[in-house]
Amino acid sequence: MVPLLLVLLLALILFGAGFALKALWWIAVIVLVVWLLGFVMRSAGPSGTRGRWYRW
């Protein structure tokens, strides 16, 4: 009984980790797209140079 529970627990942990990693990949892709859009669409600064689109 205990080995069966351990196998089921391991399967549950691996399934959860796989789902989390897939979600993290999608978040990384979305952040990359937003960053690239911001890099392309940044506005010109007061001196005519292109400024940063973020505040950090």
Buried (B, 14 or more C-beta within 10 A) or exposed (E): EEEEEEEEEEEEEEEEEEEEEEEEEEEEEEEEEEEEEEEEEEEEEEEEEEEEEEEE
